[in-house]
Amino acid sequence: GENVEQHPSTLSVQEGDSAVIKCTYSDSASNYFPWYKQELGKRPQLIIDIRSNVGEKKDQRIAVTLNKTAKHFSLHITETQPEDSAVYFCAALNQGGKLIFGQGTELSVKP
Amino acid sequence: EAGVTQSPTHLIKTRGQQATLRCSPISGHTSVYWYQQALGLGLQFLLWYDEGEERNRGNFPPRFSGRQFPNYSSELNVNALELEDSALYLCASSLVPSGYYNEQFFGPGTRLTVL
């Protein structure tokens, strides 16, 4: 079946440290992997995405890596700041056009 | 450019009633998606509409249904409400149909409470 596993469910880091969130997907035909950030009481917003023909993508302090063979993809946030505190969701687009989301990671950045 | 809008913001119903939630996509977007976000859970895919047609649906019972209008706005209907239907219902839209690597923009959601 279609499934996206996301770990960890909660992550607490000190300001300035790095944070890594990992996801595994089950549908080998998945070809698009977005990451969304959802602050408390707000709508999810796209922060970065990657297509299956690319292994890594970086945007300032945020990077995403994709290992298609292992069906893993990860979000890396460097030099974390308190405003990075939020729930982060990974997702994988399956062959039927469904965007399957992970369960979310609650990131807390302590000043 | 206005974002995705949803109405109402909050909706309170009792068991067995019907709920209707509405979504207006970003101008020019033809695809609309519905997700359920229950407390403490991730986003669960409900329905995808494009050009007025239902393209795919998630693992939800038939009492969850919807439609897309000629102006691309959409409606989600939930019949015979159950307590576990209480959740935040998010609508998203995209410029082209899902499957072409394009971003889905989310609305603010409708908080449905079933008593």
Interface residues (C-beta under 8 A of the other chain):
Chain A: Q6 N31 Y32 P34 Y36 K42 R43 P44 Q45 L46 D49 R51 F89 A91 L93 G96 G97 K98 L99 I100 F101 G102 Q103 G104
Chain B: Y33 Y35 L41 G42 L43 Q44 F45 W48 R55 N56 G58 L90 P97 S98 G99 Y101 E103 Q104 F105 F106 G107 P108 G109
